[in-house]
Amino acid sequence: MNLFKDLFHRLRLSWGWVIAQFIGILLLILVGIAWTRLPEKHLWQVALSLLVPLLLVVAVLVLQTGTMRSLSDDDGKRVKPVLGALTLLAWIAVAWITWYVLDWCDDRIPQWAGYLNSQAPAHWRATFFTYQHITCWLSILEWVIRWVAVPAKVIPYAVASAQSGWRLPVRRVLHLLWNWRWWPAVVLVALVSVWLPGRFFASLPSGTVHAQIWHVTLKLAATYLLAMCSWVLLLGWAAVLFGCQKLLADEMQSLSLNLTEPEEEAKQDSVNPPSAENS
């Protein structure tokens, strides 16, 4: 089956979870914004302000785990959704820690750029290794690591763990990471969902206040739709590539069985030769 046909076939079968992604994430964002406005004058308000983040995390885990499991093939070895959600939480923590380190690096880019510029020869410091050039290069490197390298590494493990729990199929994940079809998809998603929306807000505001409000609203809506479409398509693409591995493994196993059957029959005939007929 064509890979793109397989992708849209999976999305069609998982249409309920796909719609839940678009509506559920939006509702969770609105609840998160409302949570920041909660007063803390009374005890029940303090308890609610502590409970809401936990409920948001649980809702995100349920939503993402269900979507990943629905898009992926069921090989009969699935763990329970609760265990899949817990292992998915571990990979979310890995991504969060990595982004925290990248935030620390991002704050120090001006300092590192100034140091590297000061260490360059005088001619190169004024022409090529300027402070602006080094700052731009380090910012691009940090962007690529944040939006390409980290998602490309973490998402396959997260999708696999949502299915298999702690019994992670490391070999299948490594095969996907070495698949040339995976990395261009991640780069395309990063450009469409992160770089392109950034261009929306690069221009200076103009027009009346009412027109600016509409412009910002439309830009936010377009940003949300691009991000959610990219996320769902990337999850589906990961499921397609995992499914290709399973299909290839089944074909190889079937081929090996077809090759070994004639050998076994030949060995059986040599052990038990046909009896000679009486003349």
N, C-alpha and C positions, 0 to 999 in steps of 0.2 A: 504494500500500500504506500502511496506517496506520503512523504513525511508531513506535508502541509494538510493533506486530507485527513491524516491521522490526528493532527493537532486540532482541527476544527471538529472532527468527530468526537474527540474527548471533551472539548468545550461544550458541544451540544448535549452530550450525555450528562455533563455536570452543570447544566444551566442553572440549577437551583443554587449551588454553591457560588457560581460566578455572579449571579445577581446579589447574593448575600455579601459578596466581597464589596461591591459598589455601594450598596445601601448600608451594610453593617459598619464598614469603616467610616463612612460619613457620619453615622449616628454616634459612633465612638468618639470621633473628633469633636462633635458638638457637646457630647457629655463631658469630655475632657475640658473644653472651654468653660462649660458651666461649673465644673468642679473648681476651677481657679477663682470663681466668684463666690464660693461658699463662705459665709461668715463663720467665725469660730468663737462666738460669744457664749454658747451653751455647750454642755457636755455632749449632747446628741449630735451637735454640729461638728464637734471635733471627731467623734467616732465615725460620722459619715464621711468626713474628709479623709480619714484613714482607710475606710472600707471601699470607697469608690475606685481608687487606683488598683486595688486587688481585683475588683470585679472587672475593670477594664483589661487587665492582663489576662484574666481567665477567658474573657470574651475573645480577645485577639488570638489566644492559643487555640480555642475551640474552632474559630473561624478558619485560621490558617491550616490547622491539622486536618479538618474536614475537607478543605479544598484540595490539599495535596493528596490525600488518600483517595478522593473521588476522581482526580485526574489520572492517578497512577493505576497500573495493572495490579490485580489481586492474584498473587501467586500461591495463595493458600497458607502462607506463613506470616500473615499480618499479626501484629500484636494488638492489644486492646487500645482504643483511642486515647484513654487516659495515659497509658505508658508512652504512646507516641507523642502526646502533647508535652509530657515532662522532658523527653529527650529533645524535642523541638525547643523547649525553653532553654536548654543547655546551649544550643547553637545560637540562639538569640543573645544569650549572655556573652558568647565568644565574639559575636559581631559588635555588641555594645562596647566591650573592652577594647577591641581593635579601633573602633571609632573614637573612643576616649583618648587613646594614644595618638591618633591622628589629629585630634583637636589640640593636644599638647604640642605636637609638631607644627601645626598651623600657626599657633601663637608665636613660635620661635623662628618662623621663616625670615622675617626682616633681620633678626640677629644673625642667622646663619648666612644670609645673603651678604650682609655687610662684612662678615669675617672672610668669606670666600673671595669677595671683591678685593679686600685688602691684601690677600695672599697672592693674587694674580700679578704678573709682570705689569709694568706701568703702561706699555702700549696696549696690551690686551685688556687691562683694567679700564681703559678709556674708550675702547672700541667694541670689543666682543663680550668680555666678562664684566659688563657694567652691573651696577646694583639693580637696575630695572630688569635687565635680562635674567640675572640669576634668580631674582624674586619671581619672575614669570615662570621660569623653568621649574622651580621648586613647587610653585602653586599648581602647575599642571601635573607634576608627579604626584603630589598629594591628592589631587582630584581623581587621577586614574586609579590610585590605590584604593581610595574610598569608594568610588562608584563602579569600578570595573573589577579590580583584583579581589577585593573582599567579597562582594556578592557572588562572583564566579566561583570562588572557593567554598563559601559557606552554604549557598543554596542547594547544591547537590547533596551535601551531607544532611541538610535539614529535610529535604524531600525523602531521602532514604530512611532517615531516623523516624519520620512520621509513619513509615510503613513497618520498619523492622525493629524499632526501639533501640535498645543497647546492642542488639546483635547486628551491628552495622555491616552491610556488604561492602567492605572497603575496596575490594577489587573492582566491583561494578562502578563505584564512585570514581575511582582513579581512571577507569576506562572512559567515563564521561568527561572527566577533566582533560583528557588527552584527545578528545574528539574535536576535530576542527570546526564542527558545526556549532559547538557550544559557545566559544569565545566571541565570534562575530555577533551572535545573538545578544550577548551581554553588553557588548560595546554599543550596539544599536539601541538597546533599551536604555542605557545610560545617557546617550545623546538625546533620545526622544523624551525621556521622563525627567531629566535633570538639566541638561544643557539648554534644550529648546525652551522650557519654561523660564529659565533664567534670562533668556533674551526678551521675554514678554515684559519684564520689569526693568529692563536696561534703559529704556527711553525716559526722558523727563516728562512729568505730567503736564498736560495742556488742556485748554477748554474750561468750561464752567465746572463748578463743584459737583453738580448733578451728573454731568458727563463723566467726570473723573471717577465718581462712585460706580457708575455702570461699567466703565472700562476695567476697574479693579475687580469687580464682581465677575465679569466675563473672563478675565485673565485667571482668577482663582479657580473658576469652574473648568476652564480648559486645562489648567495645571493638574487638577484632581483627576479629570478623565484620562489624560495622557499617562499619569502615574499609575492609575489602577489598571488601565488596559495593558500597559507594559508589564506590570507585575503578574497579572493573570496569564498573559501570553508567555512570559518567561517560565512560569511554573508549568504550564502546559507543554512547552518545548522541552523542559527537563524530563517530564514524564514520557514524552515521545522518544527521546534518546535512550532513556532507561528501557522502554519497551522494545526498541530496536536491539538492544543487547540481549534481552530475553528471547526475542524471536531468533536472533542469530545463534544463541546457545541451543535452542530447541532444534534448529536445523542441523547444527553440527552433531548433536546427539543422535538425531535420526539418521544422518549420513553415516556415522560411525557404526550404528546398529546394522544398517544395510550392508556395510562392508564386512562386518564380522560374521554375519549369518552364513554367507557362502563358505567362509573358512571353517566355521564350526561344522557345516554339513560335510565338507570334504574330509575333515578329521574323523567324523563319525563313520563315513563310508570306508575309510582306511582301517578303522578299528574293527568294523563289522562288514567284511567283504561279502558280496552276494554269494549264496550257495550255488554250486555247479549243478546243472540239471542232469539227471540220469539219462544216458543214451539208450 
